[in-house]
């Protein structure tokens, strides 16, 4: 499995470099040709209006009742569970319990919870926020849905240099369902 992830990481390194160049402008556009020969596929995220590319090396993990209640939509992990990807949908609130439903207020509140590198951007035409939780070795991207809820995609551990390019490609593939 580690060899498979390493091969995938090396193959995706070139795409990551191009995504990093686009990220300088905070705009990322997925190049689907870059993953055409890789093991994985696009999956529609039912009920979220989004789709994304997920590598075959990540498999779905059954959610607990507590995770579902907390807003988890799906969790994927490598076979050895060393790398994890989670999708969640929730309403974010400030310290006074007021719903945060726009990018500016959410961006202002994330550092209060320990997030760093909070930046607004656009992925495949969708406004988003990216963030890092360094202590948890987690990076993520968040979209605000039409109903004001936040749809969050988180990846860990980002300290795994083989996982970082894979997570970057997955982030770059998030787009609206056509």
N, CA, C and O of each residue as an XYZ file, in Angstrom:
712
protein
N       0.825     -1.185      0.000
C       0.000      0.000      0.000
C       0.874      1.255      0.000
O       0.587      2.206     -0.727
N       1.937      1.266      0.808
C       2.818      2.431      0.864
C       3.463      2.658     -0.490
O       3.605      3.802     -0.923
N       3.857      1.586     -1.166
C       4.464      1.709     -2.487
C       3.456      2.287     -3.479
O       3.811      3.111     -4.322
N       2.197      1.852     -3.375
C       1.149      2.365     -4.250
C       0.925      3.859     -4.007
O       0.793      4.633     -4.955
N       0.885      4.255     -2.745
C       0.713      5.673     -2.417
C       1.899      6.496     -2.895
O       1.722      7.600     -3.409
N       3.118      5.962     -2.729
C       4.308      6.677     -3.172
C       4.290      6.868     -4.678
O       4.622      7.948     -5.167
N       3.909      5.840     -5.420
C       3.824      5.956     -6.878
C       2.793      6.998     -7.273
O       3.035      7.816     -8.160
N       1.650      6.968     -6.618
C       0.614      7.951     -6.905
C       1.093      9.353     -6.552
O       0.840     10.304     -7.290
N       1.780      9.477     -5.429
C       2.278     10.789     -5.002
C       3.270     11.349     -6.010
O       3.215     12.533     -6.343
N       4.155     10.527     -6.489
C       5.129     10.996     -7.472
C       4.461     11.391     -8.781
O       4.828     12.386     -9.406
N       3.483     10.603     -9.181
C       2.770     10.921    -10.423
C       2.001     12.224    -10.301
O       1.850     12.953    -11.281
N       1.515     12.520     -9.100
C       0.717     13.726     -8.895
C       1.554     14.953     -8.567
O       1.030     16.066     -8.530
N       2.833     14.766     -8.331
C       3.692     15.880     -7.968
C       3.684     16.979     -9.021
O       3.681     18.164     -8.687
N       3.681     16.591    -10.291
C       3.655     17.593    -11.357
C       2.356     18.390    -11.317
O       2.369     19.605    -11.511
N       1.240     17.721    -11.068
C      -0.035     18.440    -10.980
C      -0.037     19.375     -9.784
O      -0.548     20.492     -9.867
N       0.530     18.928     -8.678
C       0.574     19.761     -7.484
C       1.348     21.037     -7.748
O       0.963     22.112     -7.288
N       2.435     20.920     -8.485
C       3.224     22.111     -8.809
C       2.396     23.101     -9.610
O       2.472     24.306     -9.369
N       1.602     22.612    -10.562
C       0.774     23.527    -11.340
C      -0.344     24.104    -10.483
O      -0.709     25.268    -10.653
N      -0.894     23.316     -9.566
C      -1.923     23.833     -8.653
C      -1.331     24.880     -7.719
O      -1.985     25.876     -7.407
N      -0.099     24.660     -7.273
C       0.538     25.633     -6.387
C       0.722     26.964     -7.103
O       0.547     28.024     -6.502
N       1.075     26.913     -8.381
C       1.226     28.155     -9.141
C      -0.107     28.883     -9.234
O      -0.158     30.104     -9.086
N      -1.177     28.153     -9.476
C      -2.496     28.778     -9.527
C      -2.923     29.276     -8.158
O      -3.602     30.297     -8.048
N      -2.523     28.550     -7.105
C      -2.929     28.936     -5.762
C      -2.354     30.290     -5.368
O      -2.906     30.977     -4.509
N      -1.229     30.678     -6.004
C      -0.677     31.998     -5.723
C      -1.716     33.073     -5.986
O      -1.714     34.111     -5.323
N      -2.587     32.844     -6.926
C      -3.659     33.782     -7.234
C      -4.941     33.384     -6.509
O      -5.976     34.026     -6.689
N      -4.884     32.326     -5.687
C      -6.035     31.789     -4.963
C      -7.134     31.292     -5.899
O      -8.312     31.306     -5.543
N      -6.747     30.855     -7.092
C      -7.687     30.270     -8.045
C      -7.092     28.941     -8.496
O      -5.954     28.882     -8.961
N      -7.872     27.883     -8.353
C      -7.418     26.554     -8.765
C      -8.422     25.983     -9.758
O      -9.633     26.052     -9.546
N      -7.905     25.421    -10.843
C      -8.728     24.766    -11.853
C      -8.166     23.358    -12.039
O      -6.971     23.184    -12.280
N      -9.026     22.367    -11.925
C      -8.615     20.973    -12.042
C      -8.342     20.605    -13.489
O      -9.120     20.946    -14.380
N      -7.229     19.905    -13.724
C      -6.890     19.379    -15.039
C      -7.142     17.878    -15.007
O      -6.305     17.110    -14.532
N      -8.283     17.470    -15.507
C      -8.679     16.069    -15.405
C      -7.752     15.134    -16.180
O      -7.694     13.944    -15.868
N      -7.030     15.633    -17.175
C      -6.070     14.804    -17.909
C      -4.922     14.344    -17.021
O      -4.309     13.310    -17.288
N      -4.631     15.084    -15.990
C      -3.499     14.741    -15.125
C      -3.756     13.489    -14.287
O      -2.804     12.891    -13.785
N      -4.995     13.081    -14.125
C      -5.299     11.869    -13.367
C      -5.910     10.777    -14.248
O      -6.370      9.754    -13.742
N      -5.913     10.992    -15.546
C      -6.565     10.062    -16.472
C      -6.006      8.650    -16.363
O      -6.742      7.682    -16.556
N      -4.717      8.516    -16.059
C      -4.105      7.186    -15.992
C      -3.896      6.698    -14.564
O      -3.239      5.681    -14.343
N      -4.449      7.415    -13.603
C      -4.276      7.028    -12.205
C      -5.501      6.261    -11.705
O      -6.610      6.438    -12.210
N      -5.279      5.416    -10.714
C      -6.362      4.621    -10.140
C      -7.207      5.509     -9.230
O      -6.737      5.987     -8.198
N      -8.439      5.717     -9.622
C      -9.358      6.545     -8.859
C     -10.492      6.964     -9.764
O     -10.563      6.539    -10.917
N     -11.364      7.779     -9.259
C     -12.464      8.229    -10.087
C     -13.205      9.383     -9.458
O     -12.993      9.721     -8.294
N     -14.085      9.987    -10.253
C     -14.939     11.064     -9.769
C     -16.166     10.474     -9.105
O     -16.760      9.512     -9.593
N     -16.531     11.069     -7.983
C     -17.694     10.616     -7.235
C     -18.573     11.814     -6.919
O     -18.087     12.859     -6.488
N     -19.877     11.651     -7.139
C     -20.826     12.683     -6.770
C     -21.096     12.569     -5.281
O     -21.326     11.475     -4.766
N     -21.067     13.687     -4.597
C     -21.356     13.731     -3.170
C     -22.839     14.036     -3.018
O     -23.251     15.195     -2.975
N     -23.629     12.975     -2.939
C     -25.088     13.062     -2.933
C     -25.586     14.076     -1.908
O     -25.187     14.051     -0.744
N     -26.456     14.959     -2.356
C     -27.066     15.937     -1.474
C     -26.242     17.193     -1.239
O     -26.742     18.161     -0.665
N     -24.980     17.192     -1.675
C     -24.124     18.362     -1.474
C     -23.971     19.190     -2.748
O     -23.496     20.325     -2.697
N     -24.367     18.631     -3.885
C     -24.221     19.342     -5.146
C     -22.785     19.432     -5.631
O     -22.462     20.261     -6.482
N     -21.919     18.578     -5.089
C     -20.503     18.593     -5.437
C     -20.051     17.218     -5.905
O     -20.693     16.202     -5.641
N     -18.937     17.221     -6.600
C     -18.272     15.981     -6.979
C     -16.779     16.192     -6.829
O     -16.301     17.326     -6.808
N     -16.044     15.095     -6.725
C     -14.588     15.205     -6.619
C     -13.938     13.894     -7.016
O     -14.579     12.843     -7.055
N     -12.644     13.982     -7.310
C     -11.844     12.808     -7.639
C     -11.284     12.238     -6.341
O     -10.736     12.966     -5.515
N     -11.432     10.910     -6.173
C     -10.912     10.218     -4.989
C     -10.072      9.037     -5.474
O     -10.546      8.230     -6.274
N      -8.833      8.928     -4.998
C      -7.988      7.810     -5.417
C      -8.469      6.490     -4.819
O      -9.048      6.461     -3.733
N      -8.223      5.406     -5.539
C      -8.623      4.082     -5.060
C      -7.925      3.698     -3.758
O      -8.418      2.842     -3.024
N      -6.780      4.324     -3.462
C      -6.040      4.000     -2.236
C      -6.799      4.434     -0.981
O      -6.483      3.982      0.119
N      -7.795      5.305     -1.137
C      -8.630      5.721     -0.004
C      -9.980      5.020     -0.106
O     -10.654      5.086     -1.134
N     -10.356      4.357      0.964
C     -11.631      3.625      0.974
C     -12.549      4.195      2.052
O     -12.087      4.738      3.055
N     -13.839      4.062      1.829
C     -14.824      4.574      2.773
C     -14.746      3.872      4.114
O     -14.540      2.660      4.186
N     -14.914      4.649      5.176
C     -14.912      4.136      6.545
C     -16.317      4.337      7.099
O     -16.908      5.402      6.922
N     -16.854      3.322      7.769
C     -18.194      3.444      8.336
C     -18.204      4.484      9.456
O     -17.361      4.466     10.353
N     -19.168      5.379      9.382
C     -19.289      6.426     10.390
C     -20.055      5.922     11.603
O     -20.968      5.105     11.479
N     -19.676      6.415     12.778
C     -20.413      6.098     13.999
C     -21.628      7.023     14.086
O     -21.700      8.035     13.389
N     -22.575      6.667     14.944
C     -23.742      7.521     15.163
C     -23.317      8.905     15.652
O     -23.908      9.913     15.266
N     -22.296      8.950     16.497
C     -21.801     10.231     17.019
C     -21.226     11.092     15.899
O     -21.446     12.303     15.869
N     -20.493     10.472     14.980
C     -19.925     11.226     13.860
C     -21.022     11.778     12.962
O     -20.951     12.923     12.515
N     -22.032     10.966     12.701
C     -23.153     11.411     11.869
C     -23.869     12.572     12.547
O     -24.209     13.563     11.901
N     -24.094     12.445     13.837
C     -24.759     13.510     14.594
C     -23.919     14.791     14.596
O     -24.472     15.891     14.612
N     -22.605     14.660     14.581
C     -21.704     15.815     14.580
C     -21.586     16.467     13.204
O     -20.945     17.509     13.068
N     -22.204     15.858     12.172
C     -22.189     16.468     10.852
C     -21.255     15.827      9.848
O     -21.100     16.338      8.738
N     -20.632     14.722     10.211
C     -19.774     14.036      9.245
C     -20.634     13.529      8.095
O     -21.722     12.994      8.308
N     -20.141     13.702      6.892
C     -20.816     13.213      5.697
C     -20.173     11.899      5.253
O     -20.867     10.937      4.922
N     -18.836     11.871      5.252
C     -18.099     10.672      4.841
C     -16.669     10.764      5.342
O     -16.125     11.853      5.526
N     -16.070      9.600      5.559
C     -14.652      9.513      5.917
C     -14.022      8.430      5.052
O     -14.592      7.358      4.845
N     -12.836      8.741      4.556
C     -12.059      7.799      3.753
C     -10.689      7.671      4.389
O     -10.188      8.623      4.988
N     -10.079      6.498      4.263
C      -8.742      6.289      4.828
C      -7.985      5.282      3.985
O      -8.576      4.499      3.242
N      -6.663      5.317      4.113
C      -5.842      4.290      3.494
C      -6.084      2.988      4.254
O      -6.648      2.990      5.348
N      -5.659      1.899      3.670
C      -5.874      0.583      4.278
C      -5.327      0.508      5.697
O      -5.941     -0.104      6.570
N      -4.172      1.128      5.928
C      -3.576      1.101      7.265
C      -4.034      2.264      8.144
O      -3.539      2.429      9.259
N      -4.980      3.075      7.648
C      -5.561      4.226      8.365
C      -4.536      5.302      8.703
O      -4.764      6.114      9.600
N      -3.417      5.315      8.000
C      -2.398      6.326      8.280
C      -2.741      7.678      7.652
O      -2.239      8.708      8.101
N      -3.579      7.688      6.632
C      -4.011      8.923      5.975
C      -5.532      8.933      5.935
O      -6.161      7.931      5.596
N      -6.119     10.082      6.287
C      -7.569     10.180      6.420
C      -8.071     11.422      5.700
O      -7.407     12.459      5.677
N      -9.250     11.297      5.116
C      -9.933     12.394      4.436
C     -11.380     12.382      4.919
O     -12.039     11.342      4.887
N     -11.880     13.544      5.369
C     -13.227     13.620      5.921
C     -14.013     14.752      5.271
O     -13.471     15.821      4.992
N     -15.286     14.502      5.038
C     -16.213     15.527      4.552
C     -17.252     15.723      5.646
O     -17.801     14.759      6.180
N     -17.511     16.975      5.970
C     -18.518     17.278      6.982
C     -19.403     18.421      6.523
O     -18.995     19.237      5.697
N     -20.600     18.480      7.052
C     -21.535     19.563      6.761
C     -22.147     20.015      8.074
O     -22.752     19.224      8.798
N     -21.982     21.292      8.374
C     -22.466     21.795      9.649
C     -22.734     23.289      9.574
O     -22.292     23.969      8.647
N     -23.458     23.787     10.558
C     -23.645     25.227     10.698
C     -22.616     25.713     11.706
O     -22.571     25.228     12.837
N     -21.796     26.661     11.301
C     -20.777     27.205     12.190
C     -21.369     28.357     12.989
O     -22.228     29.093     12.502
N     -20.896     28.503     14.223
C     -21.404     29.557     15.096
C     -20.251     30.322     15.730
O     -19.164     29.783     15.941
N     -20.515     31.594     16.030
C     -19.533     32.376     16.766
C     -19.695     32.099     18.257
O     -20.536     31.291     18.650
N     -18.895     32.765     19.088
C     -18.923     32.542     20.529
C     -20.256     32.851     21.166
O     -20.566     32.319     22.232
N     -21.067     33.713     20.528
C     -22.377     34.068     21.075
C     -23.489     33.164     20.558
O     -24.658     33.353     20.895
N     -23.116     32.168     19.728
C     -24.116     31.241     19.208
C     -24.795     31.692     17.929
O     -25.754     31.062     17.483
N     -24.310     32.781     17.326
C     -24.874     33.264     16.061
C     -24.308     32.464     14.897
O     -23.107     32.196     14.844
N     -25.171     32.087     13.969
C     -24.740     31.315     12.803
C     -23.798     32.150     11.932
O     -24.047     33.329     11.680
N     -22.716     31.520     11.480
C     -21.781     32.144     10.549
C     -22.088     31.573      9.171
O     -21.894     30.381      8.929
N     -22.565     32.418      8.276
C     -23.049     31.913      6.988
C     -22.371     32.566      5.792
O     -22.788     32.355      4.653
N     -21.335     33.354      6.036
C     -20.627     33.966      4.906
C     -19.119     33.771      5.101
O     -18.645     33.544      6.215
N     -18.395     33.864      4.012
C     -16.963     33.580      4.038
C     -16.190     34.523      4.956
O     -15.263     34.091      5.639
N     -16.555     35.793      4.981
C     -15.813     36.761      5.784
C     -15.918     36.442      7.280
O     -14.911     36.444      7.988
N     -17.125     36.172      7.755
C     -17.280     35.888      9.188
C     -16.659     34.538      9.556
O     -16.096     34.391     10.640
N     -16.758     33.566      8.667
C     -16.139     32.265      8.939
C     -14.621     32.414      8.959
O     -13.958     31.864      9.839
N     -14.062     33.154      7.998
C     -12.607     33.366      7.943
C     -12.116     34.061      9.206
O     -11.039     33.747      9.712
N     -12.898     34.997      9.711
C     -12.511     35.707     10.927
C     -12.573     34.801     12.158
O     -11.812     34.998     13.105
N     -13.467     33.813     12.153
C     -13.642     32.957     13.326
C     -12.691     31.758     13.362
O     -12.380     31.266     14.447
N     -12.228     31.281     12.226
C     -11.395     30.070     12.216
C     -10.121     30.188     13.061
O      -9.774     29.230     13.752
N      -9.420     31.311     13.036
C      -8.220     31.406     13.883
C      -8.515     31.279     15.381
O      -7.646     30.856     16.144
N      -9.726     31.638     15.810
C     -10.101     31.483     17.218
C     -10.059     30.015     17.632
O      -9.824     29.710     18.801
N     -10.283     29.107     16.688
C     -10.235     27.670     16.962
C      -8.877     27.052     16.674
O      -8.721     25.834     16.755
N      -7.891     27.880     16.337
C      -6.543     27.376     16.110
C      -6.120     27.267     14.657
O      -4.997     26.847     14.377
N      -6.994     27.635     13.722
C      -6.628     27.550     12.304
C      -5.636     28.644     11.935
O      -5.689     29.761     12.452
N      -4.739     28.297     11.037
C      -3.784     29.252     10.488
C      -3.907     29.212      8.973
O      -4.621     28.372      8.424
N      -3.229     30.097      8.315
C      -3.204     30.140      6.850
C      -4.624     30.127      6.267
O      -4.880     29.443      5.277
N      -5.529     30.867      6.868
C      -6.906     30.957      6.392
C      -6.923     31.915      5.202
O      -6.560     33.084      5.331
N      -7.345     31.414      4.051
C      -7.354     32.224      2.839
C      -8.620     31.977      2.039
O      -9.100     30.848      1.939
N      -9.152     33.048      1.473
C     -10.277     32.910      0.557
C      -9.721     32.599     -0.825
O      -8.641     33.063     -1.193
N     -10.468     31.813     -1.579
C     -10.044     31.458     -2.921
C     -11.201     30.959     -3.749
O     -12.366     31.084     -3.370
N     -10.855     30.391     -4.887
C     -11.842     29.834     -5.807
C     -11.285     28.521     -6.336
O     -10.150     28.463     -6.809
N     -12.091     27.467     -6.253
C     -11.721     26.167     -6.815
C     -12.779     25.815     -7.848
O     -13.953     25.654     -7.514
N     -12.365     25.699     -9.089
C     -13.270     25.333    -10.173
C     -14.542     26.176    -10.179
O     -15.645     25.664    -10.369
N     -14.364     27.475     -9.966
C     -15.478     28.414    -10.017
C     -16.265     28.550     -8.726
O     -17.208     29.340     -8.665
N     -15.899     27.796     -7.684
C     -16.614     27.841     -6.404
C     -15.797     28.611     -5.371
O     -14.632     28.292     -5.132
N     -16.400     29.613     -4.768
C     -15.728     30.343     -3.694
C     -15.468     29.384     -2.537
O     -16.257     28.472     -2.290
N     -14.360     29.592     -1.830
C     -14.011     28.699     -0.729
C     -13.062     29.393      0.243
O     -12.563     30.488     -0.016
N     -12.833     28.729      1.356
C     -11.794     29.095      2.314
C     -10.880     27.898      2.476
O     -11.353     26.766      2.582
N      -9.588     28.131      2.497
C      -8.650     27.065      2.848
C      -8.096     27.376      4.226
O      -8.053     28.537      4.632
N      -7.673     26.346      4.947
C      -7.179     26.529      6.309
C      -6.261     25.387      6.679
O      -6.279     24.324      6.058
N      -5.457     25.622      7.701
C      -4.531     24.621      8.230
C      -4.667     24.606      9.747
O      -4.763     25.658     10.379
N      -4.675     23.415     10.324
C      -4.556     23.238     11.766
C      -3.222     22.522     11.970
O      -3.141     21.295     11.909
N      -2.185     23.312     12.211
C      -0.825     22.772     12.268
C      -0.653     21.748     13.382
O      -0.007     20.721     13.175
N      -1.214     22.007     14.556
C      -1.040     21.085     15.687
C      -1.634     19.713     15.396
O      -1.127     18.705     15.889
N      -2.710     19.660     14.595
C      -3.333     18.385     14.233
C      -2.816     17.868     12.897
O      -3.251     16.815     12.430
N      -1.887     18.601     12.277
C      -1.334     18.239     10.963
C      -2.460     18.042      9.943
O      -2.478     17.069      9.189
N      -3.400     18.997      9.943
C      -4.592     18.911      9.104
C      -4.695     20.132      8.209
O      -4.430     21.254      8.641
N      -5.083     19.908      6.954
C      -5.430     21.021      6.069
C      -6.843     20.782      5.588
O      -7.332     19.653      5.581
N      -7.495     21.867      5.184
C      -8.850     21.701      4.715
C      -9.289     22.830      3.814
O      -8.615     23.847      3.651
N     -10.458     22.601      3.236
C     -11.105     23.611      2.412
C     -12.585     23.573      2.769
O     -13.147     22.512      3.041
N     -13.204     24.749      2.764
C     -14.579     24.876      3.220
C     -15.379     25.669      2.191
O     -14.908     26.676      1.662
N     -16.576     25.208      1.921
C     -17.496     25.876      1.005
C     -18.760     26.228      1.783
O     -19.181     25.474      2.661
N     -19.367     27.373      1.462
C     -20.634     27.740      2.085
C     -21.748     27.341      1.122
O     -21.779     27.789     -0.024
N     -22.659     26.499      1.595
C     -23.783     26.025      0.779
C     -24.853     27.110      0.696
O     -24.821     28.091      1.439
N     -25.795     26.919     -0.214
C     -26.883     27.884     -0.393
C     -27.680     28.121      0.890
O     -28.204     29.215      1.100
N     -27.775     27.103      1.747
C     -28.530     27.252      2.996
C     -27.699     27.864      4.129
O     -28.180     27.993      5.255
N     -26.448     28.241      3.827
C     -25.583     28.862      4.823
C     -24.739     27.885      5.617
O     -23.893     28.301      6.409
N     -24.954     26.592      5.418
C     -24.132     25.613      6.131
C     -22.741     25.546      5.494
O     -22.549     25.933      4.341
N     -21.795     25.054      6.262
C     -20.418     24.920      5.785
C     -20.157     23.465      5.412
O     -20.457     22.553      6.182
N     -19.602     23.262      4.238
C     -19.195     21.926      3.797
C     -17.675     21.914      3.859
O     -17.010     22.659      3.139
N     -17.133     21.070      4.719
C     -15.703     21.065      4.998
C     -15.062     19.764      4.513
O     -15.595     18.675      4.726
N     -13.918     19.900      3.861
C     -13.112     18.770      3.407
C     -11.789     18.864      4.155
O     -11.062     19.843      3.986
N     -11.457     17.872      4.979
C     -10.216     17.912      5.744
C      -9.348     16.698      5.441
O      -9.843     15.605      5.166
N      -8.049     16.923      5.499
C      -7.054     15.914      5.144
C      -5.996     15.853      6.231
O      -5.499     16.888      6.673
N      -5.645     14.641      6.666
C      -4.613     14.474      7.688
C      -3.915     13.132      7.487
O      -4.543     12.195      6.995
N      -2.666     13.009      7.843
C      -1.778     14.046      8.351
C      -1.039     14.737      7.205
O      -0.595     14.083      6.261
N      -0.912     16.024      7.292
C      -0.188     16.748      6.260
C       1.319     16.668      6.490
O       2.100     17.119      5.653
N       1.725     16.102      7.613
C       3.149     15.861      7.865
C       3.654     14.688      7.027
O       4.865     14.493      6.917
N       2.754     13.908      6.435
C       3.124     12.797      5.554
C       3.360     13.361      4.158
O       2.410     13.676      3.442
N       4.611     13.486      3.777
C       4.927     14.130      2.500
C       4.428     13.346      1.290
O       4.359     13.905      0.196
N       4.082     12.089      1.448
C       3.502     11.327      0.341
C       2.015     11.637      0.168
O       1.474     11.487     -0.927
N       1.354     12.067      1.244
C      -0.083     12.335      1.204
C      -0.385     13.754      0.724
O      -1.427     13.988      0.111
N       0.495     14.686      0.992
C       0.258     16.081      0.631
C      -0.074     16.272     -0.843
O      -1.041     16.971     -1.146
N       0.678     15.689     -1.778
C       0.308     15.881     -3.192
C      -1.034     15.240     -3.545
O      -1.767     15.762     -4.384
N      -1.354     14.131     -2.919
C      -2.638     13.476     -3.183
C      -3.778     14.356     -2.683
O      -4.766     14.565     -3.386
N      -3.634     14.867     -1.469
C      -4.661     15.746     -0.909
C      -4.815     17.001     -1.756
O      -5.931     17.480     -1.960
N      -3.713     17.534     -2.248
C      -3.766     18.736     -3.082
C      -4.536     18.491     -4.368
O      -5.321     19.338     -4.794
N      -4.322     17.353     -4.980
C      -5.053     17.019     -6.207
C      -6.531     16.819     -5.901
O      -7.390     17.254     -6.668
N      -6.828     16.165     -4.789
C      -8.226     15.953     -4.423
C      -8.930     17.294     -4.211
O     -10.057     17.485     -4.668
N      -8.271     18.211     -3.525
C      -8.846     19.548     -3.313
C      -9.092     20.219     -4.651
O     -10.144     20.819     -4.867
N      -8.122     20.117     -5.550
C      -8.264     20.792     -6.850
C      -9.388     20.207     -7.692
O      -9.827     20.837     -8.654
N      -9.863     19.012     -7.346
C     -10.904     18.351     -8.152
C     -12.322     18.650     -7.680
O     -13.278     18.282     -8.362
N     -12.485     19.307     -6.534
C     -13.823     19.582     -6.014
C     -14.517     20.565     -6.945
O     -13.989     21.636     -7.246
N     -15.702     20.185     -7.395
C     -16.457     21.050     -8.312
C     -17.947     20.772     -8.198
O     -18.371     19.760     -7.641
N     -18.735     21.706     -8.744
C     -20.173     21.524     -8.759
C     -20.541     20.353     -9.672
O     -19.864     20.096    -10.668
N     -21.599     19.660     -9.330
C     -22.111     18.592    -10.187
C     -22.679     19.249    -11.431
O     -23.438     20.216    -11.354
N     -22.302     18.713    -12.567
C     -22.765     19.292    -13.847
C     -24.130     18.793    -14.231
O     -24.659     19.181    -15.273
